[in-house]
């Protein structure tokens, strides 16, 4: 594959097609997630956990219960106050149906 190399303020950046980027982040349901959700994940303007939770139609209480974590802990993960333990992130990824790397 050929990618474009750009220099912005003296730093090199690689421009790749969005589809290739999505493959790189490894979503299990990449083909099943609507482009609006994939675009929101790619933009990174909100927590991936929050984006996917809302897409799946879950409340924080429901997701926390299914993932076996507390709702306040989930809130801290969604707001970026805490990174979330590996166990918690794996559990959230399983409930949300994505690869844990998507939540990073």
matplotlib code that plots the C-alpha trace (Angstrom):
import matplotlib.pyplot as plt

x = [0.0, 1.1, 0.6, 1.3, 3.9, 3.2, 5.4, 3.6, 5.8, 8.8, 7.3, 6.6, 3.0, 1.6, -1.7, -3.6, -7.1, -9.7, -10.7, -7.0, -6.9, -10.0, -8.5, -5.4, -7.4, -8.9, -12.6, -14.2, -17.5, -15.8, -18.1, -21.2, -20.6, -22.1, -19.8, -21.0, -19.7, -16.5, -16.0, -16.6, -14.1, -11.6, -12.1, -11.3, -13.4, -15.2, -14.4, -14.6, -16.4, -19.1, -19.5, -19.9, -22.1, -24.5, -24.4, -25.4, -28.2, -26.9, -27.0, -24.0, -25.8, -26.5, -23.0, -21.3, -23.4, -22.8, -19.0, -18.9, -17.6, -19.2, -21.0, -18.8, -15.7, -17.3, -18.0, -14.3, -13.2, -15.6, -14.5, -10.8, -10.2, -9.1, -7.6, -9.3, -7.6, -6.8, -9.5, -12.1, -11.2, -11.3, -14.7, -16.1, -14.7, -16.4, -19.8, -19.5, -18.4, -15.1, -11.4, -9.9, -7.6, -10.5, -11.1, -7.5]
y = [0.0, 3.5, 6.3, 10.0, 11.5, 15.1, 17.5, 19.8, 22.2, 20.1, 16.8, 13.9, 12.6, 9.6, 10.1, 6.8, 6.1, 6.0, 2.4, 1.3, 3.2, 1.5, -1.8, -0.9, 0.0, -3.5, -3.2, -6.6, -5.2, -2.8, -3.8, -3.6, -0.2, 2.6, 5.1, 7.8, 5.8, 4.9, 8.6, 9.6, 7.0, 8.2, 11.9, 11.2, 14.1, 11.9, 8.8, 5.6, 3.9, 6.6, 6.6, 2.8, 2.8, 5.3, 3.4, 0.2, 2.0, 1.4, 3.6, 4.0, 1.8, -0.9, -1.0, -0.9, -3.8, -5.9, -5.2, -5.8, -2.4, 0.5, 3.3, 6.0, 4.1, 4.0, 7.7, 8.4, 6.3, 8.1, 11.5, 10.6, 11.0, 7.4, 5.2, 2.1, -1.1, -3.7, -6.0, -3.2, -2.2, -5.9, -6.4, -3.1, -4.1, -7.5, -6.0, -3.4, -6.0, -4.5, -5.2, -3.7, -1.6, 0.4, 1.7, 3.0]
z = [0.0, -0.7, 1.8, 1.6, 3.7, 4.9, 6.9, 9.3, 11.3, 10.4, 11.7, 9.3, 9.3, 7.3, 5.6, 5.3, 4.1, 6.9, 6.1, 6.6, 9.9, 11.1, 10.3, 12.3, 15.4, 15.3, 15.9, 16.0, 14.7, 12.3, 9.5, 11.7, 13.3, 11.4, 9.8, 12.2, 15.1, 13.4, 12.5, 16.2, 17.4, 14.9, 15.8, 19.4, 20.7, 23.2, 25.2, 23.1, 25.9, 26.0, 22.2, 22.1, 25.2, 23.6, 20.3, 22.0, 23.8, 27.3, 30.3, 32.5, 35.2, 32.7, 31.2, 34.6, 35.9, 32.8, 33.0, 36.7, 37.7, 39.6, 37.9, 39.5, 38.2, 34.7, 34.9, 35.7, 32.8, 30.4, 31.6, 31.4, 35.2, 35.3, 32.6, 33.8, 34.8, 32.2, 33.7, 33.6, 30.0, 28.8, 30.5, 28.9, 25.5, 25.8, 26.7, 24.0, 21.4, 20.4, 20.7, 23.8, 21.7, 20.4, 23.9, 24.3]

ax = plt.figure().add_subplot(projection="3d")
ax.plot(x, y, z, "-o")
ax.set_aspect("equal")
plt.show()
